[in-house]
Amino acid sequence: MNQHMPPEPIPFIDIAAQRRRLGKSIDEAVGRVLAHCQFINGPEVTALEQALAKFSGAKHVVSCASGTDALIMVLMAEGVGRGDAVLCPSFTFCATGEAAALLGATPVFVDVDEATFNMDPASLKRGIDTARKHGLKPRAVIPVDLFGQSADYDAICAIAEAEGLFVLDDAAQGFGASYKGRRIGTFGRATTTSFFPAKPLGCYGDGGAIFTDDDSLAERLRSIRVHGQGADKYDNIRLGMTARLDTMQAAILLEKLKIFEEEIVARNEAAERYARGLGNLVTVPRLAAGCTSIWAQYTIRLPAGVDRDGFAAALKTKDIPTAIYYPKSMHQQTAYKDYPVAEGGVPVSERLSADAISLPMHAYLDRPTQERVIAAVRSAL
Ligand SMILES: Cc1ncc(COP(=O)(O)O)c(C=O)c1O
């Protein structure tokens, strides 16, 4: 680098770096699809579902058009609708609660844990009581593996079982992480993920998948994916959607999955470097015992009194991007403000919405780039 040139802008997520690494193999994979022309339900779709099942340990994988569709499909397949409560963390991306609301069910927002940002089991219990007080039937709980770290499945599954709810893991950000040595994809009745390009395992458009060990659920999901079709494809036996994953995206994901294990290692190394460089200055993310993270985001909390906008602006002057996930928790957003919140409120979600900020994170974040980010954070504070 010429010493008189300003340093290169740092991408928040460097999709182009992975593209450079995989360029030829992805071009060839897409070329094969262009040659066989089975753009819907081509052989790559089945191959991807098998590869994802092997990777996660789930018995069935049903690929679909997005992480949002994946959530809706599971709730549809379980007959969740009007009068039902679906317990969701408030501190999450809107799709978690939106899926329930779209089906006429009521999302009930519960709080998250201050250290892990994931669903707080004590608040979940209070949320179930709140749902009943509202005359709703608690049907499902959707823990989210927020920012990549697995939720507390032992605690959440035990509460769900005692209260008669099923667990749907929203792993849109967590696919590739594990809990007590088991990969995400096998907790609860079903797990969903997103292949949105910025996700740890992302495609080149929209995509998603559902993981389950339940044979009957998998069969219903395959039917819902194509308008609720039955054994005879023009006899639709239930309502469904058009929610298939394109063959082209499956072909791209197959190539990306081949290097995913290496990328998981690289992401963890980058997270450790951040923790070492920033741990004495800001609150860095903490992994709970038995949990790993795929580091979909690296989210820090600023010391009390630090102005978050000013901090972001200071980094921006050095071409270092930041992102705020999420400036409003779900219960604070216009579309969701009238849905119930667990008794005791969701103060942790509100605090996180006020002081959390995410730094660049991806598998190709090299040491010198990261040192630039760390130095900029230190000088901004
Ligand atoms: C927690 C969570 N759930 C669901 C989704 C929805 O995924 P998609 O964008 O593929 O519909 C996202 C996407 O950002 C997410 O972060």
The ligand as an SDF file (V2000), in Angstrom:
LIG
                    3D

 16 16  0  0  0  0  0  0  0  0999 V2000
  -33.1410  -14.2240   13.6870 C   0  0  0  0  0  0  0  0  0  0  0  0
  -33.6320  -14.2060   12.2730 C   0  0  0  0  0  0  0  0  0  0  0  0
  -34.7470  -14.8920   11.9590 N   0  0  0  0  0  0  0  0  0  0  0  0
  -35.2210  -14.9410   10.6990 C   0  0  0  0  0  0  0  0  0  0  0  0
  -34.5900  -14.2820    9.6700 C   0  0  0  0  0  0  0  0  0  0  0  0
  -35.2030  -14.2930    8.3240 C   0  0  0  0  0  0  0  0  0  0  0  0
  -34.4080  -14.8440    7.3280 O   0  0  0  0  0  0  0  0  0  0  0  0
  -34.6380  -14.4440    5.8010 P   0  0  0  0  0  0  0  0  0  0  0  0
  -34.0940  -13.0760    5.6040 O   0  0  0  0  0  0  0  0  0  0  0  0
  -33.8810  -15.4820    5.0430 O   0  0  0  0  0  0  0  0  0  0  0  0
  -36.0970  -14.5180    5.5390 O   0  0  0  0  0  0  0  0  0  0  0  0
  -33.4250  -13.5570    9.9330 C   0  0  0  0  0  0  0  0  0  0  0  0
  -32.7180  -12.8400    8.8610 C   0  0  0  0  0  0  0  0  0  0  0  0
  -31.9910  -11.9080    9.0810 O   0  0  0  0  0  0  0  0  0  0  0  0
  -32.9250  -13.5220   11.2670 C   0  0  0  0  0  0  0  0  0  0  0  0
  -31.8130  -12.8480   11.5830 O   0  0  0  0  0  0  0  0  0  0  0  0
  1  2  1  0
  2  3  1  0
  2 15  2  0
  3  4  2  0
  4  5  1  0
  5  6  1  0
  5 12  2  0
  6  7  1  0
  7  8  1  0
  8  9  2  0
  8 10  1  0
  8 11  1  0
 12 13  1  0
 12 15  1  0
 13 14  2  0
 15 16  1  0
M  END
$$$$
